[in-house]
Structure formats: C-alpha cells, structure tokens
Amino acid sequence: MRMIQIQDNISEQKNLKDKLESEQEKLHVEYSKLCESLEDLLNVNGELRSEGQAIWTLLGGILGQKLNTPPVLKASKERKPSKKEGGSPGKSSSLPANPLQLWHL
C-alpha cells in the first residue's frame, strides 16, 4: 500500500514537472518577443527624439533664440540591471537580463 502511494506521488510530481517545464518554455518565448518589441520601441523612440530635437533646433533658429530643450527630447538615462538580473557594476543595458539567468534552477 505504501509503495503504491509513493509511486502515485512520483507520477504526480513528474506530471507537475512536465507542466512547469512547458509553462517555462512558453514564458521564454514570450520573453523573447517582449525583448524584440522593447528593442524596436527603443529604436523608434530614439528616432523620434532625434527628429524632435532637430525640429526644436529649427524652431529656435526661426525665432533667433536658443530654446531650452524640453525633458522629453533629452536623452533618457538607461537603468542599470541589478546583480540579480545579471548586471555588473559600471555596465548599463536597456534590455532585461536573460531569463535563463533569472530562472536557472
């Protein structure tokens, strides 16, 4: 009787492990898509910022004045990933850490 319970428990744990591995793979795929989207958005943001700065400079030239640059047109500071996210002192990155580093068992 005890052996049957242990075998059932092992089987249940294996099924749970398989489900978790499947869910982890889905999360890895979703994470990769999000990283790609983030990179695309950062690129577009940089282009828009550059265009905005050019227009702002042109406007200042038309007015014959040096205009203060609005904060939205200033280059944003990139956040540094924490050590837990795989960052190291002095390095900055606009992309999150590799999920394999975060979910490593």
C-alpha angles and dihedrals in degrees: 000000000000092000091054091052091050092049091049090049092050091049091049091049091050091051090049091048091051091050091049092048090050091050090047091054090051089051091050090053092047091047091053091051091050091050090052091049091048091052091049092049092048090051093049090045091053092049092049091047091052091049091048091050091050092050091046091051090048090050090051089050092051090050092043091233138110103242123206109249113244114240092245090064095049117096110265120234114247115233118237117235115241121247088256089058091053098263125142129209114278096016123104129194135182092208125076121247121280109276089226088065092048097044099037108138 
